[in-house]
Amino acid sequence: PCPMSSEELASRPRVIVVGAGLAGLTCSLELNSRGNDCLVVEASDGIGGRVRTDVVDGYRLDRGFQVLLTAYPEARRVLDYEALRLRSFFPGAVIRSGGRFRKLADPWRAPLAAVAGVLSGVIPPTDALRIARLRHRLLGGVGTPKGRRSFGPTSDRLAAEGFSETAVERFFRPFFGGVFLDRNLTTSERQLEFVFRMFASGDIAVPALGMGEISAQLAARLPRSAIRTHCRVDSVDGTGVRLDNGDTLDADAVVVAVDAGTAHRLGVVSDEPQWRTTTCLYFDAPAAPIRGPALILNGAGEGPVNNFCVMSEVSPELAPRGSALVSATVI
């Protein structure tokens, strides 16, 4: 951690990377692979940014409910999935509506569960066909019309696709509302297309020991001296940074790899971002209240919880033996 010694301050790296989240770590790996000596400076006490896992009383708690979509092109390029020991979710979701829990499954991966879900009335059969049609088009590379200059909100796109209000309220609003942190579904339909394609073409997973293992894997490929924590940057220019303790660090170039709020504080971006907030609540339980590695959606639209999951059903390593770990998300 900072402060650095006089020798360290005198050794001039080729590039300084501000922020040790996934963006900063991946950037440093890329630069190092091309022969550029990097120094990553991080304000907090550890690496990973939001993608961290804390150990509390034997439970492994990610900093908010988050998952890895294995189809992400960049993740496939830079991560060793086998070493992460990924644990997969059920391909679909369980929807809580009308006092019942009913599965809505991906028919290509869980055909019997998909048929059972449609027969249970979780969504109308016509909507199940529309989901299949949209999936086929997006995986075939056909999304919104070519040449279109603007893209509307997700809510308008779902209406244009013909989805019923039942399908939107029971599935799309809690599912993609949880992904976008936007239950009003004002997020661009372009984001809907990308995320839908990623869900359809890969697994939904978490590392066995939590999402922080992703950050740890990236950091382990860098020299130990290449990352300095407790180093809060107060200002930045093209060839150096000034830390809050008064030290200055010089380099040939500086990469700012931080969240938009910090970038605004540093003067890198002019507009202060408007955040969408979410709260993740963790509960311990003597046994899993719902069995199986499934995401449970609030399809009734009542109460504060958008979705929850028994994380120890996805990866037993996240909870002490004989206990269950429940994650609930409030947007």
Sequence and secondary structure as in RCSB ss.txt:
>XXXX:A:sequence
PCPMSSEELASRPRVIVVGAGLAGLTCSLELNSRGNDCLVVEASDGIGGRVRTDVVDGYRLDRGFQVLLTAYPEA
RRVLDYEALRLRSFFPGAVIRSGGRFRKLADPWRAPLAAVAGVLSGVIPPTDALRIARLRHRLLGGVGTPKGRRS
FGPTSDRLAAEGFSETAVERFFRPFFGGVFLDRNLTTSERQLEFVFRMFASGDIAVPALGMGEISAQLAARLPRS
AIRTHCRVDSVDGTGVRLDNGDTLDADAVVVAVDAGTAHRLGVVSDEPQWRTTTCLYFDAPAAPIRGPALILNGA
GEGPVNNFCVMSEVSPELAPRGSALVSATVI
>XXXX:A:secstr
  S  HHHHHS  SEEEE  SHHHHHHHHHHHHTT  EEEE SSSSSSTT  EEEETTEEEESSS  EETT HHH
HHH  HHHHTEEE  SEEEEEETTEEEEEE TTT HHHHHHHHHTTSS HHHHHHHHHHHHHHHTT  S TT   
  BHHHHHHHTT  HHHIIIIIHHHHHHHHT TT  SBHHHHHHHHHHHHHS EEEETT THHHHHHHHHTS GG
GEE S  EEEEETTEEEETTS EEE SEEEE S HHHHHHTTSSSS       EEEEEEESS SS SS EEEE S
  SSEEEEEEHHHH GGGS TT EEEEEEE 
